[in-house]
Amino acid sequence: MDDIILKITAEIVITQEDVDDIMSTALDSSTLQCWCSEVNVVGRYLGEYASEQISRGGELELYEIEEETYRSLTLENFKTGLIKYFSEDYMPVARRYDGTWGVDPGMIDEIAADEIIQYALFEEIVYS
């Protein structure tokens, strides 16, 4: 039998809490800290923690050590990074209680969270 190839299109619900959880994992990650030495909230805090900033429409600046420059992270480029991660690497999704499909942040470890951020900022994995 030949291999069967299925192309699946799905809507995946990403909640504010999902974004916050992924961001918290990324910002606490020793993996991210290998290439990013500083994370700053742009403007006032929109949540209690920096990890809650972009899900509320705010912006973070991440200082890239090697290039000695700040990179802007917003919800828009975070979504782009998440889509790229899903298409290039792994799709940690599960069916939710309401029948929709959603990301399972519990399945996103610090390496995965860092890769999502790198896809968001660089459109590729630059640091591994």
N, C-alpha and C positions, 0 to 999 in steps of 0.2 A: 504494500500500500504506500502511496505517496503521502508525504506530510500534508496535513491540512493546515492552511493558513487562514486565520480569521482576522478580519479588520473590524475593530469595535470602536464605536463612537459613544461616549458617555458624558453626561453632565455630572460634575463632581462638585458638591457643596463644600465650600471652605468657610468656616465660621471665624468670627473675630478671635475666639478662644484658640482655634487651630493655629492661626497666624501668630498669636502671642506665644503659644507653646513652642512652635518651631523657632521663633525668634529667641526665646529664652534659652532653648537648647543650643542654638548657634552662638549666642553671646557669651554663654558660660563655657563654651567649647575650647579646649586647649588646641584643637585643630585650627580654628579661626584665629586664635591668638598667635599662631606661627607666622601669619602674614599681615595681621591687623593689630596694631598696638594701641588703638584708641577708638572709642565709639562715642560720638557726641549727639545729643538731642538738638535738633535745629528748632529754635524758638522755645516756647514753653512746653513743659511736660503735658501730654494729653492723657496719660495714664499714670499709674503709680511708679512704674518702672520703664526704663528705656525700651525694653522688649515689647512694651505695649504701644509704642509710639506710632509705628506705621499702620497698624490695623485701625487706628483712629484718624487716619488721613494726614499724619505727620511725616516727618523726615528724619533720618539718621545720617550722620556722616561717619564713614569708617576710614581710618587712616591706614593706607596701604604702605607698609614699611619699605618694600623694595623700590617702589616708584616715588616714594616720598610725596604722596598726594592724597587728598581726601576724595572719597567716592560717595555719591549720594544714593541712599536706599529709600525708596518710597514704596507704597503699596503696589503701584503700577509695575515697577521693575521687579518687585518681589513676585508678583503673579507671573510675569514672564519667566523668571527663574524657576518657579515651581513647575510651570508647563514644560520647560526645557528638561528639568530633572525627571519628570514623569515620562517624557518621550525618549530620553537618552539612557536612563538608568533603571528606575524602579518605580512602581506605582503602588504605594502603601494605602490602598483604599479599602473601605468596608461599607457594607450596607448599614445605614443608620436605622434607628427605631421607627422613623417615619417613612421608611421605604426608599429614601434617597440614598445616593452614594456619596460618601464623604471621605476626606483624607483622615487617616488614623495617625495623629501625631505621636502616639506611643510607639509606632514602628519607625519613627525617624530619629536615628541616633545622632550624635554630634558630628560624625563624618557626613552623613546625609544632609543635615541642617547647614553645615558649612558649604557643601556643594550647591545647595539651593541658593545661598547667598552669592557664591561665586558666579553661578549662572546669571543671577540678577544683575551683578555689577560688571561682569566681563563677557557675558554670553558664552563662556566656556569655562572649563576647569583649568585654572592657571597654576594653582598651588595644590599639590597632592601629597 
